[in-house]
Amino acid sequence: MRQPITQRQMHKLAMSAFRKRSDVGMKQALKDRLLESANPFQSEQERRPKRGVVLALTISGLLFGSFVYFNFL
């Protein structure tokens, strides 16, 4: 009769399965959300940030800069 799998063994099996697949996980989901789509034919090419992300970061930086300028300088 087979012994039941413990929680630690199951966790170890699940983590090894996730490590084998580079297309799954929070890191990959974040990359897909912030960067342009990857070209499957040129995997070595760097992915550029999406325009919306650059715009949001620029506006946030300007707002933060104006806040600091008008409140502390």
N, CA, C and O atoms as a GROMACS GRO file, in nm:
protein
  292
    1MET      N    1   0.084  -0.117   0.000
    1MET     CA    2   0.000   0.000   0.000
    1MET      C    3   0.089   0.125   0.000
    1MET      O    4   0.190   0.129   0.070
    2ARG      N    5   0.051   0.225  -0.078
    2ARG     CA    6   0.129   0.348  -0.089
    2ARG      C    7   0.107   0.437   0.031
    2ARG      O    8  -0.003   0.446   0.086
    3GLN      N    9   0.214   0.503   0.071
    3GLN     CA   10   0.203   0.597   0.182
    3GLN      C   11   0.148   0.730   0.131
    3GLN      O   12   0.176   0.769   0.018
    4PRO      N   13   0.069   0.798   0.213
    4PRO     CA   14   0.017   0.928   0.170
    4PRO      C   15   0.130   1.031   0.160
    4PRO      O   16   0.230   1.023   0.230
    5ILE      N   17   0.112   1.126   0.071
    5ILE     CA   18   0.210   1.233   0.051
    5ILE      C   19   0.190   1.338   0.159
    5ILE      O   20   0.078   1.381   0.186
    6THR      N   21   0.300   1.378   0.220
    6THR     CA   22   0.292   1.480   0.325
    6THR      C   23   0.284   1.619   0.261
    6THR      O   24   0.304   1.636   0.141
    7GLN      N   25   0.253   1.716   0.344
    7GLN     CA   26   0.241   1.853   0.296
    7GLN      C   27   0.375   1.904   0.244
    7GLN      O   28   0.380   1.972   0.141
    8ARG      N   29   0.483   1.873   0.313
    8ARG     CA   30   0.616   1.917   0.269
    8ARG      C   31   0.654   1.856   0.135
    8ARG      O   32   0.710   1.923   0.048
    9GLN      N   33   0.624   1.728   0.118
    9GLN     CA   34   0.655   1.662  -0.009
    9GLN      C   35   0.575   1.724  -0.123
    9GLN      O   36   0.628   1.746  -0.232
   10MET      N   37   0.448   1.752  -0.098
   10MET     CA   38   0.364   1.813  -0.201
   10MET      C   39   0.412   1.952  -0.236
   10MET      O   40   0.414   1.990  -0.354
   11HIS      N   41   0.452   2.030  -0.136
   11HIS     CA   42   0.506   2.163  -0.160
   11HIS      C   43   0.633   2.154  -0.244
   11HIS      O   44   0.652   2.232  -0.337
   12LYS      N   45   0.720   2.061  -0.211
   12LYS     CA   46   0.845   2.042  -0.285
   12LYS      C   47   0.816   2.003  -0.431
   12LYS      O   48   0.880   2.055  -0.522
   13LEU      N   49   0.721   1.914  -0.452
   13LEU     CA   50   0.685   1.874  -0.589
   13LEU      C   51   0.626   1.991  -0.668
   13LEU      O   52   0.659   2.009  -0.786
   14ALA      N   53   0.541   2.069  -0.604
   14ALA     CA   54   0.478   2.183  -0.673
   14ALA      C   55   0.582   2.288  -0.709
   14ALA      O   56   0.580   2.342  -0.820
   15MET      N   57   0.673   2.319  -0.617
   15MET     CA   58   0.776   2.420  -0.645
   15MET      C   59   0.871   2.374  -0.755
   15MET      O   60   0.913   2.455  -0.838
   16SER      N   61   0.904   2.248  -0.758
   16SER     CA   62   0.992   2.199  -0.865
   16SER      C   63   0.921   2.204  -1.001
   16SER      O   64   0.984   2.230  -1.103
   17ALA      N   65   0.791   2.180  -1.002
   17ALA     CA   66   0.715   2.188  -1.126
   17ALA      C   67   0.708   2.333  -1.175
   17ALA      O   68   0.719   2.358  -1.295
   18PHE      N   69   0.691   2.429  -1.084
   18PHE     CA   70   0.687   2.570  -1.123
   18PHE      C   71   0.822   2.619  -1.172
   18PHE      O   72   0.829   2.700  -1.264
   19ARG      N   73   0.931   2.571  -1.112
   19ARG     CA   74   1.064   2.614  -1.154
   19ARG      C   75   1.098   2.563  -1.293
   19ARG      O   76   1.173   2.628  -1.366
   20LYS      N   77   1.045   2.450  -1.330
   20LYS     CA   78   1.072   2.393  -1.462
   20LYS      C   79   1.007   2.475  -1.573
   20LYS      O   80   1.057   2.478  -1.685
   21ARG      N   81   0.896   2.542  -1.543
   21ARG     CA   82   0.823   2.619  -1.644
   21ARG      C   83   0.852   2.768  -1.625
   21ARG      O   84   0.809   2.827  -1.526
   22SER      N   85   0.923   2.826  -1.720
   22SER     CA   86   0.959   2.968  -1.709
   22SER      C   87   0.846   3.060  -1.753
   22SER      O   88   0.853   3.181  -1.733
   23ASP      N   89   0.741   3.004  -1.814
   23ASP     CA   90   0.631   3.088  -1.862
   23ASP      C   91   0.519   3.103  -1.759
   23ASP      O   92   0.414   3.160  -1.790
   24VAL      N   93   0.539   3.053  -1.638
   24VAL     CA   94   0.438   3.058  -1.535
   24VAL      C   95   0.496   3.131  -1.414
   24VAL      O   96   0.614   3.118  -1.384
   25GLY      N   97   0.413   3.209  -1.347
   25GLY     CA   98   0.457   3.271  -1.223
   25GLY      C   99   0.428   3.419  -1.219
   25GLY      O  100   0.392   3.481  -1.319
   26MET      N  101   0.443   3.474  -1.100
   26MET     CA  102   0.414   3.615  -1.077
   26MET      C  103   0.513   3.704  -1.152
   26MET      O  104   0.475   3.808  -1.206
   27LYS      N  105   0.639   3.664  -1.156
   27LYS     CA  106   0.741   3.742  -1.224
   27LYS      C  107   0.708   3.755  -1.374
   27LYS      O  108   0.718   3.863  -1.431
   28GLN      N  109   0.669   3.646  -1.435
   28GLN     CA  110   0.634   3.648  -1.577
   28GLN      C  111   0.506   3.727  -1.601
   28GLN      O  112   0.495   3.798  -1.702
   29ALA      N  113   0.409   3.716  -1.512
   29ALA     CA  114   0.284   3.792  -1.526
   29ALA      C  115   0.311   3.942  -1.518
   29ALA      O  116   0.251   4.020  -1.592
   30LEU      N  117   0.400   3.981  -1.428
   30LEU     CA  118   0.436   4.122  -1.414
   30LEU      C  119   0.509   4.172  -1.538
   30LEU      O  120   0.483   4.282  -1.586
   31LYS      N  121   0.600   4.091  -1.590
   31LYS     CA  122   0.669   4.128  -1.714
   31LYS      C  123   0.572   4.145  -1.829
   31LYS      O  124   0.582   4.240  -1.906
   32ASP      N  125   0.477   4.052  -1.842
   32ASP     CA  126   0.380   4.060  -1.950
   32ASP      C  127   0.292   4.184  -1.938
   32ASP      O  128   0.250   4.240  -2.040
   33ARG      N  129   0.263   4.226  -1.816
   33ARG     CA  130   0.177   4.342  -1.795
   33ARG      C  131   0.250   4.473  -1.824
   33ARG      O  132   0.189   4.567  -1.875
   34LEU      N  133   0.381   4.481  -1.792
   34LEU     CA  134   0.454   4.606  -1.803
   34LEU      C  135   0.532   4.622  -1.933
   34LEU      O  136   0.561   4.734  -1.974
   35LEU      N  137   0.567   4.511  -1.998
   35LEU     CA  138   0.651   4.517  -2.118
   35LEU      C  139   0.573   4.477  -2.242
   35LEU      O  140   0.470   4.411  -2.235
   36GLU      N  141   0.624   4.519  -2.357
   36GLU     CA  142   0.564   4.482  -2.485
   36GLU      C  143   0.568   4.331  -2.503
   36GLU      O  144   0.645   4.262  -2.435
   37SER      N  145   0.488   4.280  -2.593
   37SER     CA  146   0.482   4.137  -2.617
   37SER      C  147   0.617   4.086  -2.668
   37SER      O  148   0.686   4.153  -2.745
   38ALA      N  149   0.651   3.968  -2.624
   38ALA     CA  150   0.778   3.908  -2.665
   38ALA      C  151   0.765   3.851  -2.806
   38ALA      O  152   0.661   3.796  -2.842
   39ASN      N  153   0.871   3.864  -2.884
   39ASN     CA  154   0.876   3.806  -3.016
   39ASN      C  155   0.928   3.663  -3.003
   39ASN      O  156   1.042   3.644  -2.962
   40PRO      N  157   0.848   3.563  -3.037
   40PRO     CA  158   0.894   3.424  -3.018
   40PRO      C  159   1.010   3.386  -3.109
   40PRO      O  160   1.079   3.288  -3.081
   41PHE      N  161   1.032   3.461  -3.216
   41PHE     CA  162   1.140   3.428  -3.308
   41PHE      C  163   1.272   3.494  -3.271
   41PHE      O  164   1.378   3.453  -3.319
   42GLN      N  165   1.266   3.595  -3.185
   42GLN     CA  166   1.388   3.663  -3.139
   42GLN      C  167   1.384   3.668  -2.987
   42GLN      O  168   1.356   3.773  -2.929
   43SER      N  169   1.414   3.557  -2.924
   43SER     CA  170   1.402   3.548  -2.779
   43SER      C  171   1.511   3.627  -2.706
   43SER      O  172   1.493   3.660  -2.589
   44GLU      N  173   1.623   3.657  -2.772
   44GLU     CA  174   1.731   3.730  -2.708
   44GLU      C  175   1.706   3.881  -2.705
   44GLU      O  176   1.770   3.953  -2.628
   45GLN      N  177   1.614   3.928  -2.788
   45GLN     CA  178   1.587   4.071  -2.797
   45GLN      C  179   1.520   4.120  -2.669
   45GLN      O  180   1.429   4.055  -2.616
   46GLU      N  181   1.565   4.238  -2.618
   46GLU     CA  182   1.507   4.295  -2.497
   46GLU      C  183   1.366   4.345  -2.526
   46GLU      O  184   1.336   4.394  -2.635
   47ARG      N  185   1.280   4.333  -2.424
   47ARG     CA  186   1.144   4.382  -2.436
   47ARG      C  187   1.138   4.525  -2.385
   47ARG      O  188   1.190   4.555  -2.278
   48ARG      N  189   1.074   4.612  -2.462
   48ARG     CA  190   1.062   4.752  -2.425
   48ARG      C  191   0.939   4.772  -2.338
   48ARG      O  192   0.844   4.694  -2.347
   49PRO      N  193   0.938   4.876  -2.253
   49PRO     CA  194   0.820   4.903  -2.171
   49PRO      C  195   0.704   4.952  -2.258
   49PRO      O  196   0.725   5.015  -2.362
   50LYS      N  197   0.583   4.923  -2.214
   50LYS     CA  198   0.464   4.970  -2.285
   50LYS      C  199   0.453   5.121  -2.271
   50LYS      O  200   0.501   5.178  -2.174
   51ARG      N  201   0.390   5.184  -2.368
   51ARG     CA  202   0.376   5.330  -2.366
   51ARG      C  203   0.296   5.378  -2.246
   51ARG      O  204   0.328   5.481  -2.187
   52GLY      N  205   0.194   5.305  -2.209
   52GLY     CA  206   0.112   5.344  -2.095
   52GLY      C  207   0.189   5.343  -1.966
   52GLY      O  208   0.168   5.428  -1.879
   53VAL      N  209   0.279   5.247  -1.952
   53VAL     CA  210   0.362   5.238  -1.831
   53VAL      C  211   0.457   5.356  -1.825
   53VAL      O  212   0.476   5.416  -1.719
   54VAL      N  213   0.518   5.389  -1.938
   54VAL     CA  214   0.610   5.503  -1.942
   54VAL      C  215   0.536   5.632  -1.912
   54VAL      O  216   0.585   5.717  -1.838
   55LEU      N  217   0.418   5.648  -1.969
   55LEU     CA  218   0.337   5.767  -1.945
   55LEU      C  219   0.298   5.778  -1.797
   55LEU      O  220   0.308   5.886  -1.739
   56ALA      N  221   0.254   5.669  -1.738
   56ALA     CA  222   0.214   5.670  -1.596
   56ALA      C  223   0.332   5.702  -1.506
   56ALA      O  224   0.317   5.777  -1.410
   57LEU      N  225   0.449   5.646  -1.534
   57LEU     CA  226   0.568   5.675  -1.454
   57LEU      C  227   0.612   5.820  -1.470
   57LEU      O  228   0.656   5.882  -1.373
   58THR      N  229   0.602   5.874  -1.591
   58THR     CA  230   0.638   6.014  -1.615
   58THR      C  231   0.546   6.108  -1.539
   58THR      O  232   0.592   6.202  -1.474
   59ILE      N  233   0.416   6.084  -1.548
   59ILE     CA  234   0.319   6.169  -1.478
   59ILE      C  235   0.338   6.158  -1.327
   59ILE      O  236   0.332   6.258  -1.256
   60SER      N  237   0.360   6.036  -1.278
   60SER     CA  238   0.384   6.018  -1.134
   60SER      C  239   0.509   6.091  -1.090
   60SER      O  240   0.509   6.153  -0.984
   61GLY      N  241   0.614   6.084  -1.168
   61GLY     CA  242   0.737   6.154  -1.134
   61GLY      C  243   0.719   6.305  -1.134
   61GLY      O  244   0.772   6.374  -1.046
   62LEU      N  245   0.645   6.357  -1.231
   62LEU     CA  246   0.618   6.501  -1.235
   62LEU      C  247   0.534   6.545  -1.116
   62LEU      O  248   0.561   6.649  -1.056
   63LEU      N  249   0.434   6.467  -1.081
   63LEU     CA  250   0.351   6.501  -0.965
   63LEU      C  251   0.432   6.497  -0.836
   63LEU      O  252   0.420   6.586  -0.752
   64PHE      N  253   0.514   6.396  -0.821
   64PHE     CA  254   0.598   6.386  -0.702
   64PHE      C  255   0.698   6.501  -0.696
   64PHE      O  256   0.720   6.561  -0.591
   65GLY      N  257   0.758   6.532  -0.811
   65GLY     CA  258   0.854   6.643  -0.816
   65GLY      C  259   0.790   6.776  -0.782
   65GLY      O  260   0.848   6.856  -0.709
   66SER      N  261   0.671   6.801  -0.835
   66SER     CA  262   0.603   6.927  -0.804
   66SER      C  263   0.560   6.931  -0.657
   66SER      O  264   0.563   7.037  -0.595
   67PHE      N  265   0.521   6.819  -0.601
   67PHE     CA  266   0.486   6.812  -0.459
   67PHE      C  267   0.606   6.848  -0.373
   67PHE      O  268   0.596   6.930  -0.281
   68VAL      N  269   0.720   6.787  -0.402
   68VAL     CA  270   0.841   6.815  -0.326
   68VAL      C  271   0.884   6.960  -0.344
   68VAL      O  272   0.921   7.026  -0.247
   69TYR      N  273   0.879   7.010  -0.467
   69TYR     CA  274   0.922   7.147  -0.495
   69TYR      C  275   0.836   7.249  -0.419
   69TYR      O  276   0.890   7.340  -0.356
   70PHE      N  277   0.705   7.235  -0.426
   70PHE     CA  278   0.617   7.335  -0.367
   70PHE      C  279   0.600   7.319  -0.215
   70PHE      O  280   0.556   7.413  -0.149
   71ASN      N  281   0.633   7.205  -0.160
   71ASN     CA  282   0.616   7.186  -0.018
   71ASN      C  283   0.745   7.193   0.065
   71ASN      O  284   0.740   7.227   0.183
   72PHE      N  285   0.857   7.162   0.005
   72PHE     CA  286   0.980   7.154   0.084
   72PHE      C  287   1.088   7.250   0.039
   72PHE      O  288   1.187   7.265   0.111
   73LEU      N  289   1.076   7.314  -0.074
   73LEU     CA  290   1.182   7.405  -0.121
   73LEU      C  291   1.139   7.549  -0.114
   73LEU      O  292   1.216   7.638  -0.150
   0.00000   0.00000   0.00000
